[in-house]
Structures are given as structure tokens and as C-alpha cells.
């Protein structure tokens, strides 16, 4: 216990120290939200990866989908690396950096308002982001607290409160730069931690070959007379597995907290290096998490009060028998993954609410002169006021998600499915197509907003007749035909305005 407590205290002290070190760079809006648009490839790549993978993946997804699909769940991690990291950087990285800097966009809702010439879109997007980031944040709190409960025997409620306070401290102090620097430190811990834990778990089962042989002897849930499904290439339910891969991989390209990383990177050469770093990071961390979860059936499951398997307790049950030093490393691993994701979520939510709802300034297009310019002193005061409001909203956002985490309505995986389905279902298609296609219309963006949020909410209100994971995947993929067809049938944006926006690619 002394080792676990000591390592955790050192880790938390470093996190807060980074916040204090970077606080001077967080005095302006650009500094607080984007790190001055001068964050290098290593920090950006690790910030992308650590925001991607949190306790939701390590505890919730690895446990639930490792139990359902066995070793084939490792395909989810591979999909996360290839689609969610490599393709995301290739498709979005350069174009997002150039266009958002050209139109002076600081948030995704700001991008929608300026790119599609409708401030109503900006307001709607900011509300969608704020509302649906909350269940995701609650899922992260829930996952990390279950690991702390296992490692320290501290009641779940205390763990949730402690994590929320500590995350708030370093984000409020240092903004995005503190988050990015801490993400780098946390990412190093995650890389070493996941490798060490996999080796320890396999060793406890007699090695890789012996562990796979044990899985192959287990009967299928669908047909108990058939063995070997959990050790096969595509598992007992390939179509269900595909839905999870789509949701967790494609979703990153439509999430505000992920896409925002491309706003802040220094230049195009940094994007090329960041692409490689981020992909390797995802292969090790995501691939490792799901590979580890695939052996969950070799351990006795925890049965919840309703008689069903407590999926969120599968991974903790696998780890509880490890030596104390490794449990301490696991706690730091999940703490690192979760605090980085939490920091990204609360920063995204607070900046969106501040810049797109409370201080919704109308910007001139590139080449135009802004009306009613103000002197530098007044502008500086307004900037400082915006930063203060963002810091207050960070506390507000954490408080709301904390209340949900103290009484979570469903499994972690379902919380994330609802959040990612609504956000990426609404934002993915119009954002990606808006970077490439001049013909995207304002009406098509509205249509996609209604499609993504509507499908997710209606499905939830009906008691989830479609599994939230599959519903999220349908929402994301369905957004593309919605935007394309609506754009062909509705009024185009003035070509002069669109051409000015696309000048950034020349």
C-alpha cells in the first residue's frame, strides 16, 4: 500500500506542478484553449492518443468486449490505430490546421458557424457538444474509480470526487499547454504500463500458448456445444465486432476534443511526424488493452445485484492478483489515461460554451475588415474575462459529470456509445466533407445534426432497441449520405465566400 500511495502522490504532484509551470501561457484565449497554436508533434500526438484512450477503454471496453469476443477484440485496437489514428491524421490533420487557422476558428462549433455561414449552427453545435460530452466524462470517472477501489480499497464515491478535483486544478491552472505536457508524461506511463501488465497476466496463466489453449476450450455463449470461438480470428460475433470497430475508430474524426488537437499543432511538417507517433502509440496502447481484455473469461466474473455480469469489474478482477508494484503501475496507467481524457473533455466543453454561446463574436471572413474594432486595452480585458469564464465553466462541467458518475445509469461502454454516437453522428460528416467539398450546404449540416442527435436520443428513449454501440456506428456512417443528398437538393452557399475560405489550400 505504501508503494501504491507513494507513486500516486508523486504522479499527482507532477501533474499539478506542470499546471503551475504553464499557467503564464494560459492568460489569453488562444493560449488557454490552443496553446498558442504552437504545440509540437510529440506533445500533440501524445495528447491525441491519451485523450483517445482512457479508463473507458481499459476498464469498460476491454472488459466488456474482451468477454464478448475473446481474442478477436484485439481487432478493435488495430482499427483504432489504423482508422482512428493513422487515417484521422492523414484525412483531417493538414486541412484542419490550415482552414481553422485561415478562418480563425478556435472550436468545432466556431468552424461550423464560419465555414457554413450560419451562427445558429455554431450555437446548436456548442449545445450538442456540452450535453453529450457529459455522459462520456461520467464514464471516464466511473472507470478510473473502479480501478482505484480495487487498488486502494477506497470507496468508489471518494475516488470519483478526488479525481474530479485534481483534474480541475491542473486544467484551470495551465489550460491546453498544461494538458498537452501532462499528456506526454501520462502517455509514457501508459506505454510501459500496458506492456508490463500484459506480460504479468500471461505469465500468471502459464504463458501465451497456455492462455490461448484455455480460451479455446471455453464453450460459446450462443451454442454451448461449440468450443474455440473466443480464440478464433473473428470471434463468435463478427458483425457485432465490426460495429464496435466503426464506433471506436471512425468516431475520433467527429469528436471536438480529438479534432481540436489539429488546431494547435505548429505546422505541416509537425503533422507528418505526429501521424507516425500517434499511430504507433495507438497500436501499443489500444491493441494491448483489447488483447488483455480478450483473456477476461479465464477469470471468475463479478455478478452484479441484478444477476448479470458486471462488465466494468472484469479487468479489475484480472489485475487484483498481481504483485503490489504492478497494481501500482496499473493504477498509474489508468490514472494517466483517464486524467488526460478528462482534461481534454472539460477544456473542450468549457471553451465551446464560452466562445460559442456566451461570447459569440461575429468574425470577418479572410480578406475582409472587421466592423467596430476595439483598442488593444479593451481587447485584452475581454480576453482575460473569457479565460475566467472558461475556468468557472470547467468547474461547472466537472460538477455535473460528477453527479452522473456517482450514480451511473448504465455500463461504461453504453455511456460512451451514447456520447460518441450523438457527437460523431452529428459532426463527423459535415466537418470532414466541409474540409474537402465546396458544395456542402448549410441545410445539410442542420440535417446531419438532427440525424445524429435524433437517432441517438430516440433510440435511448425507446429503451435502446438498437444496441447503443451499433446505433452510434449507424449514426456516424449515415451522416455521409444525409449531408451528400441534402447538399444536392438545397441552396448553395455564395461561391465567393466559399472560394475565400478554400484559399488556405493554395
ZIJOUR-V509018 format. One record per residue. RES is the residue in one letter. NEAR is the number of other ideal C-beta (glycine too) atoms within 12 Angstrom. Layout:
RES_NEAR, RES_NEAR
This chain:
X_16, X_12, X_20, X_29, X_21, X_17, X_29, X_36, X_21, X_19, X_31, X_29, X_19, X_28, X_40, X_27, X_21, X_34, X_34, X_22, X_20, X_31, X_25, X_17, X_31, X_40, X_26, X_28, X_35, X_30, X_31, X_40, X_49, X_39, X_35, X_27, X_32, X_23, X_40, X_27, X_33, X_27, X_38, X_47, X_39, X_40, X_46, X_52, X_50, X_50, X_53, X_50, X_54, X_49, X_51, X_52, X_52, X_53, X_51, X_50, X_50, X_53, X_43, X_45, X_54, X_46, X_42, X_38, X_44, X_42, X_41, X_36, X_49, X_37, X_36, X_46, X_45, X_29, X_35, X_45, X_39, X_28, X_32, X_47, X_45, X_32, X_23, X_43, X_43, X_24, X_27, X_44, X_41, X_27, X_33, X_42, X_37, X_27, X_36, X_40, X_29, X_26, X_35, X_29, X_45, X_43, X_45, X_52, X_45, X_43, X_44, X_44, X_36, X_39, X_45, X_45, X_31, X_28, X_23, X_22, X_39, X_37, X_26, X_33, X_49, X_41, X_26, X_44, X_50, X_39, X_28, X_45, X_49, X_38, X_40, X_53, X_52, X_44, X_46, X_53, X_52, X_47, X_52, X_51, X_41, X_45, X_52, X_38, X_31, X_33, X_34, X_31, X_18, X_24, X_15, X_28, X_22, X_17, X_34, X_39, X_25, X_27, X_48, X_40, X_24, X_33, X_44, X_36, X_31, X_43, X_48, X_37, X_34, X_37, X_43, X_51, X_41, X_43, X_52, X_49, X_39, X_49, X_49, X_33, X_34, X_45, X_40, X_28, X_37, X_43, X_34, X_23, X_39, X_43, X_25, X_28, X_40, X_39, X_22, X_26, X_37, X_28, X_19, X_25, X_26, X_15, X_16, X_22, X_13, X_18, X_32, X_26, X_20, X_27, X_37, X_23, X_19, X_29, X_18, X_24, X_21, X_14, X_12, X_11, X_10, X_16, X_20, X_24, X_31, X_39, X_31, X_26, X_19, X_23, X_36, X_32, X_28, X_20, X_18, X_28, X_37, X_27, X_35, X_46, X_39, X_37, X_47, X_51, X_42, X_42, X_46, X_48, X_45, X_50, X_47, X_51, X_49, X_47, X_47, X_47, X_51, X_47, X_43, X_47, X_43, X_26, X_22, X_22, X_15, X_29, X_34, X_22, X_23, X_40, X_34, X_22, X_32, X_48, X_33, X_25, X_43, X_46, X_30, X_32, X_47, X_49, X_35, X_40, X_53, X_48, X_38, X_47, X_49, X_49, X_46, X_44, X_38, X_33, X_31, X_15, X_24, X_25, X_14, X_15, X_8, X_9, X_9, X_16, X_25, X_28, X_36, X_43, X_34, X_43, X_48, X_39, X_32, X_40, X_41, X_27, X_20, X_32, X_19, X_22, X_21, X_31, X_33, X_34, X_34, X_46, X_48, X_42, X_49, X_52, X_48, X_46, X_49, X_51, X_52, X_50, X_49, X_54, X_48, X_49, X_49, X_48, X_54, X_51, X_47, X_46, X_49, X_48, X_40, X_37, X_44, X_42, X_31, X_23, X_29, X_25, X_28, X_19, X_28, X_17, X_27, X_27, X_15, X_16, X_10, X_15, X_10, X_11, X_11, X_14, X_10, X_10, X_10, X_13, X_19, X_16, X_16, X_22, X_28, X_21, X_20, X_35, X_35, X_24, X_26, X_41, X_35, X_21, X_35, X_43, X_24, X_25, X_40, X_38, X_26, X_27, X_40, X_32, X_22, X_30, X_37, X_23, X_15, X_35, X_20, X_30, X_38, X_47, X_46, X_36, X_42, X_48, X_45, X_46, X_51, X_48, X_52, X_48, X_51, X_55, X_49, X_48, X_50, X_47, X_38, X_48, X_51, X_35, X_32, X_44, X_36, X_23, X_26, X_25, X_24, X_41, X_33, X_34, X_27, X_36, X_43, X_30, X_34, X_48, X_46, X_28, X_37, X_48, X_34, X_25, X_35, X_42, X_27, X_23, X_28, X_29, X_13, X_13, X_12, X_24, X_13, X_24, X_29, X_39, X_44, X_31, X_39, X_49, X_36, X_31, X_47, X_47, X_32, X_31, X_45, X_32, X_19, X_36, X_42, X_24, X_21, X_29, X_30, X_18, X_15, X_21, X_17, X_22, X_30, X_16, X_13, X_17, X_24, X_27, X_17, X_25, X_37, X_27, X_18, X_26, X_19, X_11
